Amino acid sequence: MDKKTLIEIIVMLLITFILIWIKPFSTRYTYDRSEGNAYTEYLEKIGIEH
């Protein structure tokens, strides 16, 4: 794995966590209804409580 790939992975992870943490609860539940349960299961998997 070269350095560029590693940096890209870190950046994607940071963006993902920022989007999750700043997302208001109302937006999250709207997203849940439109996307099914996959998003909720993902949040539970990484340890975020409802």
Secondary structure, DSSP 8 states (H G I E B T S, - for coil): --HHHHHHHHHHHHHHHHHHHHS-HHHHHHHHHHHTTHHHHHHHHTT---
